[in-house]
Amino acid sequence: MSSDDPCAHADPGPGCCLIRQLRLTRVDEHRFTGGLRGGRSAPQRAFGGGLIAQALLAAGAAVPAGQAPGSLHAYFVSPGDTARPMRYTVSPFGAGRSSTLLQVTADQDGVTRLVMLASFRGFADTGAEHQRTPPVLGSPPELDADSPCRCATGDLTCGLALHAAAQEAEPSAAPGAHRASWTRLRHDLGARPLWHAAVLGYVSDLATNRTVDQPHRHEPGRRLAASVDHALWFHRSFRADEWLWYGQHSPVYVNGRGICQGEFYDTAGHLVASCVQEVSLRRVPTTP
C-alpha cells in the first residue's frame, strides 16, 4: 500500500471500496499487479474502466513530480478475467522538457488484455483559452453520505455517487442516443491529481455501450457488447471527489460498431475532460 494511498488511514469512509479495488501492488520498477471488478451481467469479465484506471496509475508511478495526466489512448485487446490478477508493465515511450509519454501493457499469464499510451504534462496557465458553450447543467443533487457498500452485488458504481441529470437533446447525437449524469467519488482524494484522473478514467467507461444501444433497446435478441478502444483528454485541473456533470451521446452506429462521445463539466461550467469510445454491439437470437 503506497504512502500516497487516499485510503491509507485506519477509518475507511464511503468510496474507499473503489479506491481499494483500484490499488496496485508494485512488483519492480516497471511492473505492477492489481485486482479487477466485474459487473452484474458478467461478473467474471473485468470492467474496462478498471483497466483504464489501473493502467493510468501504473504509468503515473513513472513520471517526474509536477506532471499530471494529459491524455490516454487505450485498446482493449481481449477480455480480462476477474479471477486472476492483472499485470501492468510500463515502458517509457518518449519525453519532452515538460511532458512524458509511456506505454502500458496489461496482461494475464502472457495474454494481452489492454495496450495504452498515456501522456503526462505540466499544467501551466498560458493566458488565452476557449471552450464551447456548456450545456444546461442544472444543479447537482445532495450527496447521500449514508449509502451502503454494494460491491458484493456486482454494482460497478459502488463507491461513487451517480445520479441521472436533466439533459436537452444533443444536436450531434443520433435521436435518443444521449444521456447525462452527475457523478463524484464518495471519498476525499486530497491533492492527488493522478488519483483524480484515474477515478475519472474509471467513470468515463460507464454506460458507453448503453448509450450507443439506447435507440435499439427494444429490438429483439440478446445484446452482445464489448469496448474496442477508448481515448480520454484531461483539459484542466479538476476534482473527481466533487460533482462533475457527465454528458454522453452517440453520433453513429453502423455495421456493428458505434461511437460514444463524452464530456465532463464541473459545476462552474468548465469543460474539464473529453472522451471517445468505440464499441462493438450486436444482437443474437435468444434461445426459446
PESUL-V199059 format. One record per helix or strand of 3 or more residues. SS is the DSSP state (H for helix, E for strand). FROM is the first residue (numbers start at 1). LEN is the number of residues. Records with the same first field share a line. If there is no record, write none. Layout:
BEGIN
SS->FROM-LEN  FROM-LEN
END
This chain:
BEGIN
H->16-7  48-13  151-3  193-12  208-9
E->31-4  68-9  86-10  99-10  111-11  160-5  178-8  222-13  244-11  257-10  271-14
END
